[in-house]
Amino acid sequence: MATDRSFIDYVAEQAGLEGRLTSRRMFGEYALYLSGRVVAFAADNSLYVKAFDGTQALTADLPARPFYPGGKPYPLADELLDDPERLRALLIATEACAPKPVAKPPRKRRAER
């Protein structure tokens, strides 16, 4: 079951991060970005937050499950959708731990004949 766009809109509303939280559709599901860094994934209308050592204290009480068969487990943050302050704090902390996006090299132009 693919994630509904309305779920992504709800997550963004609950997080209260204005335009800083964006999403991109990937393989029928979504990746969520905070200031250009991947912080979470939405799959089957559930929110999975990327796990980092620096966010372990914030996710210790959350269940961890893979969001696709055979994948590694991620903290499942559905219960935080009812606690916007805690959700916002977790997403901001995850963004601080996430690696910066890698810039793509400029495309080489073909030599004209």
For each residue, the residues with C-beta under 8 A, 3 or more apart:
1: 44 45
2: 28 29 44
3: 7 8 28 29 30 42 43 44 45
4: 7 8 45
5: 8 9
6: 9 10
7: 3 4 10 11 42 45
8: 3 4 5 11 12 23 30 32 42
9: 5 6 12 13
10: 6 7 13 14 81
11: 7 8 14 15 21 32 40 42 47 81
12: 8 9 15 17 21 23
13: 9 10 16
14: 10 11 81 84 87
15: 11 12 21 84 87 88 91
16: 13 84 88
17: 12 20 21 34 88 91 92
18: 21
19: 22
20: 17 34 35
21: 11 12 15 17 18 32 33 34 91
22: 19 32 33
23: 8 12 30 31 32 33 42
24: 30 31 33
25: 28 29 30
26: 29 30 31
27:
28: 2 3 25
29: 2 3 25 26 41 42 43 44 67
30: 3 8 23 24 25 26 41 42 43
31: 23 24 26 38 40 41
32: 8 11 21 22 23 38 39 40 41 42 47 91
33: 21 22 23 24 36 37 38 39
34: 17 20 21 37 39 91 92 94 95 98
35: 20 95
36: 33 100 101
37: 33 34 95 98 99 100 101
38: 31 32 33 41 50 98
39: 32 33 34 49 50 91 94 95 98
40: 11 31 32 47 48 49 50 77 91 94
41: 29 30 31 32 38 47 48 50 67 74
42: 3 7 8 11 23 29 30 32 45 46 47 48
43: 3 29 30 46 48 67 68
44: 1 2 3 29 67
45: 1 3 4 7 42
46: 42 43 67 76 78
47: 11 32 40 41 42 76 77 78 80 81
48: 40 41 42 43 65 67 74 75 76 77
49: 39 40 55 59 62 74 75 77 90 91 94
50: 38 39 40 41 74 94 98
51: 55 56 59 64 74 75
52: 55 56 94 97 98
53: 56 97
54: 93 96 97
55: 49 51 52 58 59 90 93 94 97
56: 51 52 53 59 60
57: 60
58: 55 86 89 90 93
59: 49 51 55 56 62 64 75 77 90
60: 56 57
61:
62: 49 59 75 76 77 79 80
63: 75 76
64: 51 59 73 74 75 76
65: 48 73 74 76
66: 69 70 71 72 73 74
67: 29 41 43 44 46 48 71 74
68: 43 71
69: 66
70: 66
71: 66 67 68 74
72: 66
73: 64 65 66
74: 41 48 49 50 51 64 65 66 67 71
75: 48 49 51 59 62 63 64
76: 46 47 48 62 63 64 65
77: 40 47 48 49 59 62 80 81 87 90
78: 46 47 81
79: 62 82 83
80: 47 62 77 83 86 87 90
81: 10 11 14 47 77 78 87
82: 79
83: 79 80 86 87
84: 14 15 16 87 88
85: 88 89
86: 58 80 83 89 90
87: 14 15 77 80 81 83 84 90 91
88: 15 16 17 84 85 91 92
89: 58 85 86 92 93
90: 49 55 58 59 77 80 86 87 93 94
91: 15 17 21 32 34 39 40 49 87 88 94 95
92: 17 34 88 89 95 96
93: 54 55 58 89 90 96 97
94: 34 39 40 49 50 52 55 90 91 97 98
95: 34 35 37 39 91 92 98
96: 54 92 93
97: 52 53 54 55 93 94
98: 34 37 38 39 50 52 94 95
99: 37
100: 36 37
101: 36 37
102:
103:
104:
105:
106:
107:
108:
109:
110:
111:
112:
113:
